[in-house]
Amino acid sequence: MALRVGEINYSNCIPIFYTLKKRHYIEGYTFIQGIPSELNQLISDGRIDISPSSSIEYAINPEKYLILPDLSISSVKRVESILLFSQFRIEDLNNKTIGLTKASATSTVLLKILLKRLYGYSNTFIDTEESLEDGLKKYPAYLLIGDEALNENINKKGLFVYDLGKLWYNLTGKPFVFALWLVRKESASFQKGLIAQFYKDLLASKKEAYNNFVNIADDIKAYNNIRSERLIRYWKTIS
């Protein structure tokens, strides 16, 4: 039986999956793409076996999963792709309604913690799938993640933009882990050998990818309208 692997289809996961598929792929791996919230649901339901998943998914359901060590999507200070776009300075957002992307679980919880703990605010939050332009017609501020956040930050059009990784560092002085590599315990019980092989391949891919950002960026050209030099800079901010 194939190992069903969740693949976040954002640029932050390109290096490791590109390298994994090109240099370490075996027929026993099947990749299922999705945004973080979709993959959270798939692994929770048992429709995939292993995936980079929102860290909040593990916090909510730790009894379901094992964590693959030494692998995460995390940042020290800026992350560049978890951004709050606001029509007001953050100092003026108390009691205001904020739109939240449905693409993420961890980032929405993080924003709520930051506004409460760092600023002492009381906000109303609305989950939505609207574009930034449409969302800001309804809400004073809007949280975006992934490639959409990266692209919108280029065209921020006078908005105030706040990086949640940096805000977290301001609050705690520590890095933030946005996603972990999770394995369903049920899958680990009957696919132990294949999971061990995948973990070995994943670690090798991570190491090789880190030393090969320029070639990877050149090979894929612009991704989702993100230029190669911007991709490389972004990849160097996350781990």
Buried (B, 14 or more C-beta within 10 A) or exposed (E): EEBBBBBBBBBBBBBBBBBBEEEBEEEBBEBBBBBBBBBBBBBBEEEBBBBBBBBBBBEBBEEBBBBBEEBBBBBBBBBBBBBBBBBEEBEEBEEBEBBBBEBBBBBBBBBBBBBEEBBEBEBEBEEBEBEBEEBBEEBBBBBBBBBBBBBBBEEEEEBBEBBBBBBBBEBEEEBBBBBBBBBBEEBBEEBEEBBEBBBEBBBBBBEBBBEBBEEBBEEBEEBBEBEBEBBBEBBEBBB
